[in-house]
Amino acid sequence: MMSQAFTVMNPSGFHARPTKVFVQKASSFPCKVNVSKNDKKVNGKSSLSMLTLGIACGDVVTLETDGEQEEQAMQELGRLLVHIYEE
């Protein structure tokens, strides 16, 4: 299992569109993906669960990956947490 903290830089935080992009990417990996903020941990492959975290710009979230392709998932999903922007 891998775990790393990331600071969200999207000025709008994680609302529906950025969450959808993150969840789609997370779902492409066979490993477990969890995201936590403060004391709340959710399944990173569930849009509804991700939205319940209320992630805002500047929030520090912890990404956990566990299983097959966990290193690749950590790198790619970590980048999305930090740099995801609306088009």
Contacts in CASP RR format, 6 or more apart in sequence:
PFRMAT RR
TARGET T0000
AUTHOR 0000-0000-0000
METHOD contacts of the structure
MODEL  1
MMSQAFTVMNPSGFHARPTKVFVQKASSFPCKVNVSKNDKKVNGKSSLSM
LTLGIACGDVVTLETDGEQEEQAMQELGRLLVHIYEE
1 64 0 8 1.000
1 65 0 8 1.000
1 66 0 8 1.000
1 67 0 8 1.000
1 70 0 8 1.000
2 64 0 8 1.000
2 65 0 8 1.000
2 66 0 8 1.000
2 70 0 8 1.000
2 71 0 8 1.000
2 74 0 8 1.000
3 62 0 8 1.000
3 63 0 8 1.000
3 64 0 8 1.000
4 62 0 8 1.000
4 63 0 8 1.000
4 74 0 8 1.000
4 78 0 8 1.000
5 60 0 8 1.000
5 61 0 8 1.000
5 62 0 8 1.000
5 63 0 8 1.000
6 60 0 8 1.000
6 61 0 8 1.000
6 62 0 8 1.000
6 63 0 8 1.000
6 78 0 8 1.000
6 81 0 8 1.000
6 82 0 8 1.000
7 58 0 8 1.000
7 59 0 8 1.000
7 60 0 8 1.000
7 82 0 8 1.000
8 14 0 8 1.000
8 55 0 8 1.000
8 56 0 8 1.000
8 57 0 8 1.000
8 58 0 8 1.000
8 59 0 8 1.000
8 60 0 8 1.000
8 61 0 8 1.000
8 81 0 8 1.000
8 82 0 8 1.000
9 57 0 8 1.000
9 58 0 8 1.000
9 82 0 8 1.000
9 83 0 8 1.000
10 18 0 8 1.000
10 57 0 8 1.000
10 83 0 8 1.000
10 84 0 8 1.000
10 85 0 8 1.000
10 86 0 8 1.000
11 57 0 8 1.000
12 18 0 8 1.000
12 57 0 8 1.000
12 86 0 8 1.000
13 55 0 8 1.000
13 56 0 8 1.000
13 57 0 8 1.000
13 59 0 8 1.000
14 22 0 8 1.000
14 50 0 8 1.000
14 51 0 8 1.000
14 53 0 8 1.000
14 54 0 8 1.000
14 55 0 8 1.000
14 56 0 8 1.000
14 84 0 8 1.000
15 51 0 8 1.000
16 47 0 8 1.000
16 51 0 8 1.000
17 86 0 8 1.000
18 84 0 8 1.000
18 85 0 8 1.000
18 86 0 8 1.000
19 47 0 8 1.000
19 50 0 8 1.000
19 51 0 8 1.000
20 47 0 8 1.000
21 80 0 8 1.000
21 84 0 8 1.000
22 44 0 8 1.000
22 50 0 8 1.000
22 77 0 8 1.000
22 80 0 8 1.000
22 81 0 8 1.000
22 84 0 8 1.000
23 44 0 8 1.000
23 45 0 8 1.000
23 46 0 8 1.000
23 47 0 8 1.000
23 50 0 8 1.000
25 76 0 8 1.000
25 77 0 8 1.000
25 80 0 8 1.000
26 33 0 8 1.000
26 44 0 8 1.000
26 45 0 8 1.000
26 73 0 8 1.000
26 77 0 8 1.000
27 45 0 8 1.000
29 65 0 8 1.000
29 68 0 8 1.000
29 69 0 8 1.000
29 70 0 8 1.000
29 72 0 8 1.000
29 73 0 8 1.000
29 77 0 8 1.000
30 67 0 8 1.000
30 68 0 8 1.000
30 69 0 8 1.000
31 65 0 8 1.000
31 66 0 8 1.000
31 67 0 8 1.000
31 68 0 8 1.000
31 69 0 8 1.000
31 70 0 8 1.000
31 73 0 8 1.000
32 64 0 8 1.000
32 65 0 8 1.000
32 66 0 8 1.000
32 67 0 8 1.000
33 43 0 8 1.000
33 44 0 8 1.000
33 45 0 8 1.000
33 63 0 8 1.000
33 64 0 8 1.000
33 65 0 8 1.000
33 73 0 8 1.000
33 77 0 8 1.000
34 41 0 8 1.000
34 42 0 8 1.000
34 43 0 8 1.000
34 44 0 8 1.000
34 63 0 8 1.000
34 64 0 8 1.000
34 65 0 8 1.000
34 66 0 8 1.000
35 41 0 8 1.000
35 42 0 8 1.000
35 44 0 8 1.000
35 50 0 8 1.000
35 53 0 8 1.000
35 61 0 8 1.000
35 62 0 8 1.000
35 63 0 8 1.000
35 64 0 8 1.000
35 81 0 8 1.000
36 42 0 8 1.000
36 53 0 8 1.000
36 61 0 8 1.000
36 62 0 8 1.000
36 64 0 8 1.000
37 53 0 8 1.000
37 54 0 8 1.000
37 55 0 8 1.000
37 59 0 8 1.000
37 60 0 8 1.000
37 61 0 8 1.000
37 62 0 8 1.000
40 52 0 8 1.000
40 53 0 8 1.000
41 64 0 8 1.000
42 49 0 8 1.000
42 50 0 8 1.000
42 52 0 8 1.000
42 53 0 8 1.000
43 49 0 8 1.000
44 50 0 8 1.000
53 61 0 8 1.000
55 61 0 8 1.000
61 81 0 8 1.000
63 74 0 8 1.000
63 77 0 8 1.000
63 78 0 8 1.000
63 81 0 8 1.000
65 71 0 8 1.000
65 73 0 8 1.000
65 74 0 8 1.000
65 77 0 8 1.000
END
